């Protein structure tokens, strides 16, 4: 099994995925963290103030020292600050066994929806996790009421594996979750 790589800078034709910095907080708050429309189907509420976003960043940034921490600020080349976030939100397996699975989560500022940004970011993360970090499975899920996230999953080659009833919680309450997964040998769209 390959050793964990941690968060490395990833680049696509339009995007740069990088580690967060303290000066990202105002962009995060303005673009997605403070927007209830963005956080409606997430597990955390919209931030009430920029100070909340700064506190979250103060927690995240030191975690980059851990090689099993995978968390990227999604930036668009030529635009200041991040427009979204993508991360391995849950990691199972490790260096001792032959299975390393990652659950991927993301969010994107509303002004950037519908531009193909998140599928592009996900593809870069997917390829890195499979090809360089030794992941053997990726999974993701979305609330039934949030089919836009499902479209991201399908556009990147993930397979819908079913719906789990009352399996998740978001800012609307307890929700049915549509589940997807992807293996290294599956077609990568």
N, C-alpha and C positions, 0 to 999 in steps of 0.2 A: 504494500500500500504506500502510495506517495505521502510524504509529510504534508501537513497543512501549510498553505502558503500565506494565509491572511489576505487582507485587502490590498490588492495591487491596482495601480492605475490601468484602466482599460480605455481603448480608443476605437471609435467607429467613424465612418465618414462624417457624421454630423455631431457626434457626442464625445464628451470626455467624462468618464466615470472615475471619480477620485475619492480620496478620504475627505471627510468633513474638516473644516477649519472654523475657528471661533467667529471669523467675520462672515460666515454663511448665515448666521442667525436671522438678520433682517430679511434676507431673501426667502428663507424658509417660512418665516412667519407670514410675510406678505403673500407668498405664492401658494402655500398649501397648509401649513400648520395652523393658521388662524382662520381657515375657511371651513365652516360647517358642511358645505356642499361636498368638499373633498373628503372630509373625515366621516361622513354619514355611515359608510360601510366599513370603517376601520375599528380597531379595538380600543383606540384612545380618542378622547374628545378633542375638539378644536382647542388650541391653546388660547387662553384668555388674554395673554399679553406676550410681548416680546421677551420678557423676563422668563416666562415658562420655557420658551424655545431655547434661550441661553442655558437654562438649567439642564435641559435634555442634552444639548450639545456637550456640556461640561461632563456629563455622564458617559456619552458615547466616545469622545475623543481619546481618553486614556485606554479604552478597550482595544485600540489598534495595536497595542503591544502584544496582544494574544494572537498567536498564529491561527487559531480556529475562529477568529472574528472576521466576518465578511459583510461589509456594509459600505455602500457607495452613495455619494452625492452625484446625482445625474445633472450634468451641465451641457448646455448647447454651445458649441463653439461660436465665439464672437459675441456671446451674451454674458453679462456679468452675473455671477452667482448661480447656485443650483436651481433647477426647475422641478426636481423631484427626488425620489429616494428609492433605492432597491437594496435588499439585504437578504441574507440567510437568516430568517427569523427563528428558526428552530433547526438544530443540528443533532442528528442521531448517528451512532456509530463512532468510530474514531480510528486511531492508529493500530489498535490491538486486534480489530476484527476486519473482515473483508467487505463490510458494508458501511458506506458513508452516505447518508441521506441528508438532503437539505430542503427545508420548506422555504420557498421564496415568497417574500411580500414586497409590495411597492405602493407608492402613491405619487401622484403627479399633480402639479398646479393646474387648476381649471383652465387657465388661458392657454394651456399647452395640450389639452385633450384633442384627440382626433387627428393628430399630426404624425402618428407612427413612432413617436419618441419612445414609449415604453416597450413595444416589441423590439425595437432596435437595442435598447439598453438590456433587455432580458436576454436577447441572443448573445450579446457580448459576455454577460455574466454566466449564462449557461455554458458556453464554450470554454470559458476559463475554468469553471468548476469541474467540468468533465475532463478536459484535456490537460490541465495543469495542476489542479488540486485533488484529483483522484476521487471525485464523487461518483457513486454508483447509481444514484437515483435522485431526481429532483421532483418535488411535488408542490402543489399550490391549490388553493381553493378560493371560492368566492361565494358570498351570500347569493341565494337564488335571485334576489331583487337587484343584484348588481351584475348584469350580464356583460357589461363593457369589460370587466376584468377577465371574464371567460374568453372574450374575443382575443385579448392579448395572449392568453394561454394557447389558444388554437393556432394563432398566427406564428407561434414559435415551435410548433410540432408536438405540444403536449397532448396526451390522450385523456379524454374524459373517462373517468373510471366509475362514476356514479354520483348519486346524491345521498348525503347522510342527513337524516332528519334531526333537527334540533341539535346540531353538532357544533355550532359556533355561536359567538356573541359579537355583536357590533353595537354601534350607537343607536340602533333601532330596537335592540333587544335580542332575544334568543332567535337564531335563524337556522334554516336549512342550508347546508353547504354543498355546492357542486365541487367535486374533487377531481383533480387532474394529476398525472404524473408523466415522467419522461425518463428513459434509460439512455445510457451513452450510445447504444447502437441503434436507437430509434431515428427515423428521418428527422433532420433538423431543418425546419422551414425558416 
